[in-house]
Amino acid sequence: MQQKITLRDVQELMSEYYLQRDRERGLYATFTWLIEEIGELAESILTQDKKAQEEEIADVLAWLASLANLLSIDLEKAFKQKYMNPQPP
């Protein structure tokens, strides 16, 4: 049986392993890494490389969580507020 993981789990894991390094790198450099990973995801989509797509999606999520940590944003809370309680038009 696979273990379930929440966005909060992802964010906490990235904090535990990488927060100090992310702080040293800084907000804008960390954001640049996220953009680079998005570019690699785009390339994997264009080449239709499923394994690379899976790896790059994971990388994008990891870097997004790192960025959220630097911005002191609770990724899971932000997602729930935006997408689970949509406002009427």
Secondary structure, 3 states (H helix, E strand, C coil): CCCCCCHHHHHHHHHHHHHHHHHHHCHHHHHHHHHHHHHHHHHHHHCCCHHHHHHHHHHHHHHHHHHHHHCCCCHHHHHHHHHCCCCCC
